[in-house]
Amino acid sequence: MGFTVFLDSKELYFDRKIKLKDLTNSDYSVICALVNGRVRELDYDLHYDATVKFLTTQDQPAAGIYERGIRFLFAMAAQRLYPDIKFRFSYSISRSIFAHVEIGNKSITTQVVNEIYQEMKKIVDNDYIFERLIISNEEAAKLYKEFKLYDKLAVLQYRPEKTVHLYKADNYFNYMYGKMVPSTGYLKNFKLIFYPPGILIQYPRSEFNGEIPPFKDEPIFQDTLEGSDAWSSLVKLSTIAEINDRAKENQGTNLINICENRHNRMLVELGQKIQDKINNIKLICIAGPSSSGKTTFADRLTLELISRGIKPIRISIDDYYKTRENVPLDEDGNYDFESIDALDIELFNQNLLSLLSGEEVNLPTFDFKTNSRIFNRLVKIGPKDPIIIEGIHALNEAMTPLIPKHIKYKIYISPQAQINLDYENPISITDIRLLRRIVRDSKYRNSSAEETLSMWPSVRRGEFKWIYKTQEFADYVFDSFLNYEIGVMKKYATPLLLKIDRDSKYGPDAERLLKLLKYFSDINEEYIPCNSILKEFIGGSCYRDVQS
């Protein structure tokens, strides 16, 4: 019995099954396809009526598959050249992957980087087919033991499925936890950069229209990532297996307390830095991307400073939004609340200068329900009292142009997770924030996961335009990630994501997040302290029902 394929406004009829890649006219820019809304590999067999849309690296699902292929390609080339090589991938600066590399006693040099690059190019030119092998978990365990892939073996026990889909190219195999391109010839676009003590791997990003972003060195961001990685490795919480194993101890309380103690220690360290310079600090600026935990962090920092005899006042930049009719529109014609031009910068600076001059000021509160400001907060500060401002633009000099730079102390906050499924499969920092936002929006805004996902591209555009670049101007970077948090959010996020229809536009995003969540053991939130940043998202904060 025949079937019809709807492709680019064409109706194609077939009387036998056909592979998706046979419909691409050998166009290697096509990475995968949406078939009735579901992401499919190009080797997928069509045998039923379907609407097909081909995707390139300009599309997020395809860019994810391409990036997965690049990791496979690097691993294959590196192990061909150096059989005793050890490496671990993590997401890094300049939207790239960082490969932590060890080759016995051999140092990583530009020559090593060039040799791996040339071998990757050679593999691409040979266009090896990616052969998918479906084996049982027991067979996979034997294979992992044989090739000493103990990091993959450790994760296998947490895999709910009974089979593993390995991919093989030439004589090399690997398991990358997701879909792949049909062959190595699709992976032509990548760059390697010698970045001691490892190698940066650049690849096309959907946020950059499917192109490789220009390299930008970000030493402060890199230092923060290295610190997060070093701590996770030190306490053995850098992989899912390690996190799940620790979650078994004492009902997860040890894991929770280890992570919360790190935040406590960082707050003490930060409080001391501010106290040491308090005679010169008048404005403490806190910024970070969506769902970083800015509000709870500001609450905790306020109390830390009070415990040191410092009495700050808090001002939220959100209270300086313009009324909706004065907010600029984004490229989709929607209100662009991420833009700095959506804020009344003139009034904000006027209020700050008046406060710093010792005047009493009636501060606004923005009522989003009525789309209006209410001036209901009379405030006056002492000569040595700092002002804490928090919001996504707090580090942007355009937000406080009338305030001298030397009296500002800038803090950037974001989850800077450096954890892996296994050594070759890092977990996305952005997906951690997205999970936080899905859970928070459901609890505090009665928004579905689908609604949150629909807004996420606009949020991300704003972050790239306004926020990420300000991190390099920070005096202190606070890593708000808690290594136990995904095990807690799993309970909240999973049912929300399961409500998204597979045929929905956001079905691929839900599928990706659900695949991540399934590997984490459930962690009971009963023992999470009430001042934890995580409480901002799941509820139960001792400060108030907060949002950021």
Beta strands, then each sheet from edge to edge (+ up, - down):
strand 1: 3-7
strand 2: 10-14
strand 3: 18-19
strand 4: 32-35
strand 5: 38-40
strand 6: 45-46
strand 7: 50-55
strand 8: 86-92
strand 9: 96-102
strand 10: 131-136
strand 11: 163-169
strand 12: 172-174
strand 13: 191-195
strand 14: 198-202
strand 15: 283-287
strand 16: 313-316
strand 17: 361-367
strand 18: 372-379
strand 19: 387-390
strand 20: 408-414
strand 21: 420-422
strand 22: 425-426
strand 23: 476-479
sheet 1: 2+ 1- 7- 4+ 5-
sheet 2: 3+ 6-
sheet 3: 8+ 9- 14+ 13-
sheet 4: 10+ 11- 12+
sheet 5: 16+ 19+ 15+ 20+ 23+
sheet 6: 17+ 18-
sheet 7: 21+ 22-
end
